[in-house]
């Protein structure tokens, strides 16, 4: 079986997205776009392979009608989440413009637009919350639902809910080391840890989870090490990560380039 952390060149040359809805969901996954936008040097290939394995698991373990309905709902969740991210980014941009505006009329105009965007964002949050709740009861999509639930909470500053979602992933207890269940749990733990790192009060938990994923993850160890490298500051932490990178190299020889970049990032200066 190919190493899921190797490059796309070594991945099986076949398309397991036999269902158009699954294919569209993987192609437009808002979570993947979130990772790409906010975390440099992420190896998207590993995420795509893992998502493909999840899709394959869905095909082999879920009844056709239920599979189709849940897959369609997942696609809608991804779409609405992407729309919500765009609305929040637009809201942040409007607030920045308001802070720079000196004309009273312009400030009032921006205030009106901010209120409108804020309402749209809150409406989107409620809509997505209901959709995620519906998806939670449909295995094996419940893990993805938990992921989006945690990401949604984090986007609105509810880091306690994000923490709860992260702790519920139980990624090391989710299936065998190379199973689809483990892959989605690791991806969820990775994404939620990055979101949680935005909270100073929860940053240590995020760092601990990323460290564990880097040390023992079967699918996202390199990505976890990459994310962790941006959070650590002490010489001891950097030395420990350098040691972890040695073990990752043995498990993921196809990731030499990124491992080298991470190592350079945490190497002692001077």
Helices and strands as residue ranges (DSSP letters): G 8-10, H 20-27, H 30-38, H 44-61, H 64-100, H 104-136, H 142-155, H 159-169, G 171-173, H 180-196, G 200-202, H 203-216, H 221-229, H 235-251, G 253-255, H 256-266
